[in-house]
Amino acid sequence: MKAVQFSQYGPPSVVHVADVAEPHAGPGEIRISVRASGFSAGETIIRSGARKDTMPVTFPFRTGYDAAGVVDEVGDGVTGIAPGEHVFGMTDANHRGANAEYAVLVHWAAKPDAWSWAEAGGAAGAIETATRVLDQLPGGKILVNGAAGGVGTVAVQLAIARGATVIGAASPRNHDFLRSLGAEATTYGPGLVDRVGSVDAVFDCAGGALPDLIEIAGNPVRVVTITDTTAPQHGVHFSHGAALPRADPLAVHGLAPAAKLAEGGRLRIPVAATFPLSEAAAAHELSESRHARGKIVYLN
C-alpha cells in the first residue's frame, strides 16, 4: 500500500510516499480503508530534527495518527462494530501511520453524517487534544491563544459546549471566522494583556507568550500549553499525549461526545486545505507557513 513517511531529518522535501506492507487489526483494534487522514503539525518539528535529542525516532518514520474511513477488519475482542461501518479515530501513538491507504485504529467512534470525509479525517487528534487540555482547566472565561489552528478551532467549540465564555486570539484575518464559532476575537502578540484583561484559564495553542498568558490567568496553574516547551520554566503544564515520559493520558473519551455535538450542528472541523498523499511535502510547507486556518487533511 501507499503511505507517507520520511527517512531522514530535513526540510519538507524529505517527506515522500512509499510502498509498505499493509497493517492488520490485532486484538482490540480495527482496520479501516482510509478515506481521509489528518496532518499532524507536530510532525514538522520531528521531521526538522529540532527535537531529535529529546524525541528520537526510528527511520523510516510513518506519519499521521488520526484518520477516517470504512472498517474492513475487526480484531479479536472488538464488539459493536462490523466491516462496512464508517468511523473516525486514532492509531497507536507508537506506530502512527494513518497517512496511508489502510490504517489500524486503537480508538474510534462512529463518523457523524454531518461531517464530510475530510472533516472526519482531521477530527480525532484535535478532539483528543482539546478535550485533554480542557479537562485540566477550570471553566468560566477561557482564552484560547492560537484559536484559528486545527486544535484551537476545536477547543473554542468544545469549551463553548461546556458553557464557557471563550476569547480567541488569532490574526485579524481570522476574527470573523472565530466569531462564527461563537468566540470573542482578539489579536495575539504585544499588548495581549491589555486587550484581554483577566480570565479564569488559558489554553495555549501558539506558544511564545507564556509570561503574558500567566498574567492574564493570574496563576501559572491556570495555563496549559500544547506547544511551548519552555513551560516548566514558568510553572506551566506542557500537555502532550506522545509516547514519551510524563505524557498525559489520552482523552479518547471525548470522541463519541464530540460526534454527538457534530450531529447537532455544534461542532465543525474547519479544513484549511486537502492534499493527496503524493503531495505530502506541500502539506508540510503549508503547515510551516502558519497560514493554515483549521486542519490540513490528506484525501485518498
PyMOL commands that set and color helices and strands:
alter all, ss='L'
color gray80, all
select helices_A, chain A and resi 12-14+42-48+117-121+124-134+150-161+172-180+192-196+210-217+220-222+231-234+252-263+277-289
alter helices_A, ss='H'
color red, helices_A
select strands_A, chain A and resi 2-6+15-19+30-38+61-62+66-74+86-90+102-105+107-110+141-145+165-169+184-186+201-204+223-225+237-238+271-275+295-299
alter strands_A, ss='S'
color yellow, strands_A
deselect
rebuild
show_as cartoon
